[in-house]
Amino acid sequence: MSGEALASERNFFGAFNFPAVVYLNWANIHSIHHRGQLSAYLRSMGGKVPSIYGGSADEPFQMPS
């Protein structure tokens, strides 16, 4: 997206009116939250956290060969 498009204000169902970049940032933070939530649930059940978006303590990141 161009800087102009990212800076343009967008209406969110009449509740908010922010620049598009704010919504992109919120989506990123929201997905990070859910990854943390998933790992907390897995650990509390005794499971191992898979390397979903990169390495984890149970499955360290390895570069492809």
Z-matrix of the N, CA and C atoms (Angstrom, degrees):
N
C 1 1.443
C 2 1.521 1 109.41
N 3 1.274 2 114.93 1 147.90
C 4 1.460 3 119.44 2 176.48
C 5 1.530 4 109.87 3 -75.70
N 6 1.307 5 115.01 4 161.68
C 7 1.462 6 119.65 5 176.82
C 8 1.516 7 112.02 6 -59.90
N 9 1.339 8 115.50 7 -36.00
C 10 1.467 9 120.07 8 178.12
C 11 1.524 10 111.26 9 -63.14
N 12 1.342 11 115.94 10 -43.55
C 13 1.472 12 119.99 11 -179.87
C 14 1.525 13 110.97 12 -66.63
N 15 1.334 14 117.03 13 -39.41
C 16 1.466 15 120.45 14 178.92
C 17 1.525 16 112.08 15 -67.35
N 18 1.313 17 116.64 16 -30.69
C 19 1.468 18 120.75 17 -178.91
C 20 1.524 19 112.77 18 -85.62
N 21 1.334 20 117.63 19 -13.24
C 22 1.466 21 119.28 20 -177.71
C 23 1.528 22 110.36 21 -71.62
N 24 1.313 23 114.93 22 139.47
C 25 1.465 24 120.26 23 -177.74
C 26 1.514 25 110.84 24 -74.96
N 27 1.327 26 115.38 25 139.98
C 28 1.468 27 122.61 26 179.97
C 29 1.524 28 109.29 27 -125.90
N 30 1.305 29 115.15 28 140.18
C 31 1.461 30 121.28 29 178.77
C 32 1.523 31 108.57 30 -90.12
N 33 1.325 32 116.65 31 132.52
C 34 1.460 33 122.61 32 179.50
C 35 1.526 34 108.87 33 -110.66
N 36 1.318 35 116.30 34 86.61
C 37 1.467 36 123.95 35 178.02
C 38 1.525 37 113.40 36 51.69
N 39 1.316 38 116.51 37 32.87
C 40 1.455 39 120.93 38 177.56
C 41 1.518 40 114.53 39 77.28
N 42 1.340 41 117.98 40 -2.29
C 43 1.457 42 120.73 41 -178.18
C 44 1.517 43 112.57 42 -90.51
N 45 1.336 44 117.12 43 -38.45
C 46 1.458 45 122.24 44 -177.63
C 47 1.517 46 109.22 45 -134.10
N 48 1.309 47 115.04 46 158.85
C 49 1.454 48 121.54 47 175.08
C 50 1.529 49 107.16 48 -141.81
N 51 1.344 50 116.72 49 87.01
C 52 1.458 51 123.32 50 -176.51
C 53 1.514 52 110.79 51 -119.93
N 54 1.345 53 117.30 52 164.27
C 55 1.467 54 120.09 53 172.53
C 56 1.534 55 110.11 54 -63.49
N 57 1.315 56 116.86 55 151.94
C 58 1.465 57 121.96 56 -177.31
C 59 1.528 58 111.91 57 -56.57
N 60 1.325 59 118.07 58 -34.64
C 61 1.463 60 121.10 59 -178.33
C 62 1.530 61 111.63 60 -62.51
N 63 1.315 62 118.45 61 -29.79
C 64 1.468 63 121.77 62 178.01
C 65 1.523 64 110.29 63 -64.30
N 66 1.326 65 117.10 64 -41.29
C 67 1.460 66 120.71 65 179.57
C 68 1.520 67 111.70 66 -68.87
N 69 1.333 68 117.51 67 -36.48
C 70 1.464 69 120.34 68 176.49
C 71 1.526 70 110.66 69 -64.66
N 72 1.319 71 116.59 70 -42.02
C 73 1.459 72 120.65 71 177.57
C 74 1.531 73 110.77 72 -64.18
N 75 1.315 74 117.15 73 -41.75
C 76 1.467 75 120.76 74 178.67
C 77 1.533 76 110.73 75 -61.66
N 78 1.323 77 117.87 76 -42.29
C 79 1.467 78 120.99 77 179.36
C 80 1.525 79 110.80 78 -61.93
N 81 1.326 80 117.04 79 -39.29
C 82 1.461 81 121.12 80 178.39
C 83 1.526 82 110.80 81 -64.88
N 84 1.312 83 117.00 82 -49.19
C 85 1.470 84 121.43 83 -179.86
C 86 1.527 85 110.48 84 -62.96
N 87 1.325 86 117.23 85 -38.46
C 88 1.461 87 121.62 86 -179.40
C 89 1.536 88 110.94 87 -64.25
N 90 1.331 89 117.43 88 -41.01
C 91 1.464 90 119.47 89 178.70
C 92 1.528 91 111.18 90 -67.98
N 93 1.337 92 117.18 91 -35.22
C 94 1.470 93 120.64 92 175.80
C 95 1.523 94 109.91 93 -63.49
N 96 1.322 95 117.11 94 -41.45
C 97 1.465 96 121.69 95 177.75
C 98 1.525 97 111.00 96 -58.15
N 99 1.326 98 116.68 97 -46.14
C 100 1.459 99 119.23 98 -177.52
C 101 1.525 100 112.24 99 -70.05
N 102 1.318 101 118.02 100 -29.93
C 103 1.460 102 119.55 101 174.76
C 104 1.526 103 109.63 102 -65.56
N 105 1.324 104 117.16 103 -42.87
C 106 1.463 105 120.96 104 177.20
C 107 1.515 106 111.87 105 -64.43
N 108 1.317 107 116.32 106 -38.87
C 109 1.465 108 120.70 107 178.61
C 110 1.528 109 110.19 108 -63.72
N 111 1.330 110 116.94 109 -44.82
C 112 1.462 111 121.58 110 178.76
C 113 1.520 112 111.00 111 -61.46
N 114 1.331 113 117.46 112 -44.59
C 115 1.459 114 119.55 113 -178.66
C 116 1.532 115 111.25 114 -66.23
N 117 1.341 116 117.37 115 -35.71
C 118 1.468 117 119.92 116 177.96
C 119 1.525 118 110.92 117 -65.24
N 120 1.328 119 117.11 118 -41.54
C 121 1.464 120 120.34 119 178.09
C 122 1.525 121 111.30 120 -65.78
N 123 1.309 122 117.04 121 -42.69
C 124 1.465 123 120.30 122 179.89
C 125 1.524 124 110.95 123 -62.71
N 126 1.328 125 116.67 124 -46.36
C 127 1.471 126 120.26 125 -179.02
C 128 1.529 127 111.53 126 -63.94
N 129 1.326 128 117.45 127 -40.44
C 130 1.468 129 119.43 128 -178.32
C 131 1.529 130 111.92 129 -67.85
N 132 1.339 131 116.92 130 -21.41
C 133 1.462 132 120.66 131 176.71
C 134 1.525 133 112.00 132 -93.84
N 135 1.336 134 116.51 133 5.75
C 136 1.454 135 120.61 134 178.27
C 137 1.517 136 113.84 135 84.45
N 138 1.314 137 117.47 136 8.95
C 139 1.461 138 120.58 137 -179.15
C 140 1.513 139 112.24 138 -86.20
N 141 1.313 140 115.11 139 171.93
C 142 1.454 141 121.08 140 176.76
C 143 1.516 142 109.06 141 -101.85
N 144 1.318 143 115.74 142 144.04
C 145 1.459 144 121.19 143 -178.90
C 146 1.527 145 108.43 144 -86.44
N 147 1.328 146 117.44 145 118.80
C 148 1.467 147 119.40 146 -179.87
C 149 1.524 148 111.38 147 -75.38
N 150 1.300 149 115.60 148 163.46
C 151 1.468 150 120.09 149 177.81
C 152 1.520 151 108.60 150 -84.29
N 153 1.329 152 115.68 151 82.27
C 154 1.463 153 121.74 152 -175.07
C 155 1.524 154 110.79 153 -74.21
N 156 1.319 155 117.77 154 -54.44
C 157 1.464 156 122.39 155 -177.15
C 158 1.522 157 110.87 156 -117.56
N 159 1.283 158 117.67 157 25.99
C 160 1.465 159 123.07 158 -174.84
C 161 1.510 160 107.43 159 141.84
N 162 1.290 161 117.32 160 -169.21
C 163 1.458 162 120.66 161 -176.89
C 164 1.515 163 113.63 162 -70.93
N 165 1.319 164 115.28 163 160.82
C 166 1.465 165 122.19 164 172.77
C 167 1.523 166 106.84 165 -134.80
N 168 1.315 167 117.48 166 175.70
C 169 1.465 168 120.23 167 178.41
C 170 1.526 169 110.81 168 -64.90
N 171 1.327 170 117.25 169 -28.30
C 172 1.457 171 120.86 170 -179.06
C 173 1.527 172 113.04 171 -86.79
N 174 1.318 173 116.87 172 -31.90
C 175 1.462 174 122.37 173 178.77
C 176 1.528 175 108.55 174 -132.40
N 177 1.350 176 117.76 175 89.30
C 178 1.463 177 119.33 176 -178.69
C 179 1.532 178 112.01 177 -61.68
N 180 1.316 179 115.63 178 152.29
C 181 1.463 180 121.91 179 179.26
C 182 1.517 181 109.72 180 -65.78
N 183 1.332 182 116.08 181 134.92
C 184 1.464 183 120.68 182 175.77
C 185 1.523 184 107.77 183 -128.77
N 186 1.312 185 115.24 184 134.45
C 187 1.460 186 120.86 185 178.19
C 188 1.536 187 109.21 186 -68.47
N 189 1.330 188 117.62 187 138.13
C 190 1.467 189 119.20 188 176.44
C 191 1.534 190 110.20 189 -64.33
N 192 1.327 191 115.30 190 147.69
C 193 1.476 192 117.98 191 -178.42
C 194 1.501 193 113.05 192 -83.27
